[in-house]
Amino acid sequence: MYPANFDYARPTTVDEAIALLAQHGDAAKVLAGGHSLIPAMKLRLARPGMVVDIGRIAGLSYIRESGGRIAIGAMTTHAEVEGSSLLKEKCPLLPETAAHIGDAQVRNKGTIGGSLVHADPAADYPAAVLALDAEVVLMGSRGARTVPIADFFVDLLQTAIAPDEILTEIRVPATSKSVSYVKTEQKASGFALAGVAAVVGPQGLRVAITGVAAKAYRATAVEHALAGQRAPRPDAIERAAAHAADGVDPLGDIHASPEFRAHLACVNTRRAIERALARA
Ligand SMILES: Cc1cc2nc3c(=O)[nH]c(=O)nc-3n(C[C@H](O)[C@H](O)[C@H](O)COP(=O)(O)OP(=O)(O)OC[C@H]3O[C@@H](n4cnc5c(N)ncnc54)[C@H](O)[C@@H]3O)c2cc1C
């Protein structure tokens, strides 16, 4: 199916893009890699009157160390994240997660900024960035603001970004190699039925889960159950992982029932913690 008619602009600076977004309000949509927006437009789930293509704005694609963190430009593709030697060395959870996304075509076109703003409940990055305690930089008509990732994901396909804002950068901390991402995917698309990211750090264990609920979430009950344990025994990990879906309302669809998703969340949480600890 063809998308509904739309106007198209290809700004060359972030300021120009923001001005277009401010001018067109809710009618405008940013186009990044197009691997979520274009299918939504073809299905007429999205009908933007103005598409603002940010693909020609220089300087939105990079991975570099900055102020003790690693900064990733929003237009950095999944393939670039997957292949980054800086990330493999300093924040290996992101390349590991990127490698799980879709297929080579999706990874070559899709961007980390687009994935986070789209906030698909089954997308992979949301679990990783929550477990990493990342932050995102949003630029709009009123200037730039930095938002902790826990405040960014609001609900199904909804984030804290305003209509006139562009996500320009994602900031993550350096971690040890003691991280992992374990997912059970929907076989045709690769999207997560339950994807679990685990990070073992100086502050303890952080676990975040995607694919199970309307938005990705931190599995705080699991984290609390293992708090203070540097080398938990397998039975303690299994007991803690059983709380992976506590307090959430699991999604159900033709691919997996709510019960199955909750079960996968527990199994993959145990595996993700075990794998992260084994890499310590
Ligand atoms: C066949 C297929 C399989 C896939 N499998 C997976 C998978 O296994 N795991 C997974 O996580 N994802 C998967 N995806 C989704 C893919 O990762 C998308 O690339 C990603 O979700 C969106 O990134 P994009 O750059 O393509 O964004 P776009 O499609 O261009 O945009 C998505 C949304 O974000 C907004 N947006 C984009 N960039 C910005 C920005 N910088 N600032 C403000 N708003 C912005 C757009 O307006 C739009 O609303 C799959 C997609 C396809 C088509």
The ligand as a MOL file (V3000), in Angstrom:
LIG
                    3D

  0  0  0     0  0            999 V3000
M  V30 BEGIN CTAB
M  V30 COUNTS 53 58 0 0 0
M  V30 BEGIN ATOM
M  V30 1 C 11.6180 -6.0270 8.8410 0
M  V30 2 C 11.9930 -5.2440 10.0690 0
M  V30 3 C 12.4960 -5.9130 11.1700 0
M  V30 4 C 12.8560 -5.2160 12.3330 0
M  V30 5 N 13.3320 -5.9080 13.3970 0
M  V30 6 C 13.6820 -5.2370 14.5140 0
M  V30 7 C 14.2090 -5.9390 15.6350 0
M  V30 8 O 14.4120 -7.1550 15.6460 0
M  V30 9 N 14.5190 -5.2030 16.7460 0
M  V30 10 C 14.3550 -3.8420 16.7820 0
M  V30 11 O 14.6680 -3.2400 17.8100 0
M  V30 12 N 13.8660 -3.1690 15.7330 0
M  V30 13 C 13.5290 -3.8220 14.6010 0
M  V30 14 N 13.0380 -3.1160 13.5390 0
M  V30 15 C 12.8820 -1.6450 13.6370 0
M  V30 16 C 14.1720 -0.9630 13.2180 0
M  V30 17 O 15.1450 -1.1520 14.2150 0
M  V30 18 C 13.9690 0.5470 12.9680 0
M  V30 19 O 15.0930 0.9640 12.2440 0
M  V30 20 C 13.8890 1.4340 14.1700 0
M  V30 21 O 12.8790 1.0630 15.0190 0
M  V30 22 C 13.5560 2.8600 13.7690 0
M  V30 23 O 14.7180 3.5410 13.3670 0
M  V30 24 P 14.7110 4.3750 12.0390 0
M  V30 25 O 15.9970 5.1200 12.0250 0
M  V30 26 O 14.3990 3.5080 10.9050 0
M  V30 27 O 13.5420 5.4620 12.3440 0
M  V30 28 P 12.3430 5.9800 11.4440 0
M  V30 29 O 11.5250 4.8520 10.9570 0
M  V30 30 O 12.8330 6.9560 10.4370 0
M  V30 31 O 11.5410 6.7890 12.5680 0
M  V30 32 C 10.8660 6.1140 13.6100 0
M  V30 33 C 10.1380 7.1400 14.4960 0
M  V30 34 O 11.0750 7.9250 15.2280 0
M  V30 35 C 10.9950 9.3200 14.8650 0
M  V30 36 N 12.3950 9.7550 14.8110 0
M  V30 37 C 13.4160 9.1050 14.1990 0
M  V30 38 N 14.5900 9.6840 14.4910 0
M  V30 39 C 14.3040 10.7360 15.2900 0
M  V30 40 C 15.1010 11.7060 15.9310 0
M  V30 41 N 16.4450 11.7000 15.8370 0
M  V30 42 N 14.4910 12.6660 16.6660 0
M  V30 43 C 13.1410 12.6700 16.7730 0
M  V30 44 N 12.3310 11.7640 16.2150 0
M  V30 45 C 12.9180 10.8000 15.4790 0
M  V30 46 C 10.2410 9.3520 13.5560 0
M  V30 47 O 9.5330 10.5630 13.3890 0
M  V30 48 C 9.3150 8.1600 13.7030 0
M  V30 49 O 8.2000 8.5070 14.4850 0
M  V30 50 C 12.6880 -3.7940 12.3750 0
M  V30 51 C 12.1840 -3.1090 11.2620 0
M  V30 52 C 11.8490 -3.8260 10.1080 0
M  V30 53 C 11.3240 -3.0480 8.9200 0
M  V30 END ATOM
M  V30 BEGIN BOND
M  V30 1 1 1 2
M  V30 2 1 2 3
M  V30 3 2 2 52
M  V30 4 2 3 4
M  V30 5 1 4 5
M  V30 6 1 4 50
M  V30 7 2 5 6
M  V30 8 1 6 7
M  V30 9 1 6 13
M  V30 10 2 7 8
M  V30 11 1 7 9
M  V30 12 1 9 10
M  V30 13 2 10 11
M  V30 14 1 10 12
M  V30 15 2 12 13
M  V30 16 1 13 14
M  V30 17 1 14 15
M  V30 18 1 14 50
M  V30 19 1 15 16
M  V30 20 1 16 17
M  V30 21 1 16 18
M  V30 22 1 18 19
M  V30 23 1 18 20
M  V30 24 1 20 21
M  V30 25 1 20 22
M  V30 26 1 22 23
M  V30 27 1 23 24
M  V30 28 2 24 25
M  V30 29 1 24 26
M  V30 30 1 24 27
M  V30 31 1 27 28
M  V30 32 2 28 29
M  V30 33 1 28 30
M  V30 34 1 28 31
M  V30 35 1 31 32
M  V30 36 1 32 33
M  V30 37 1 33 34
M  V30 38 1 33 48
M  V30 39 1 34 35
M  V30 40 1 35 36
M  V30 41 1 35 46
M  V30 42 1 36 37
M  V30 43 1 36 45
M  V30 44 2 37 38
M  V30 45 1 38 39
M  V30 46 1 39 40
M  V30 47 2 39 45
M  V30 48 1 40 41
M  V30 49 2 40 42
M  V30 50 1 42 43
M  V30 51 2 43 44
M  V30 52 1 44 45
M  V30 53 1 46 47
M  V30 54 1 46 48
M  V30 55 1 48 49
M  V30 56 2 50 51
M  V30 57 1 51 52
M  V30 58 1 52 53
M  V30 END BOND
M  V30 END CTAB
M  END
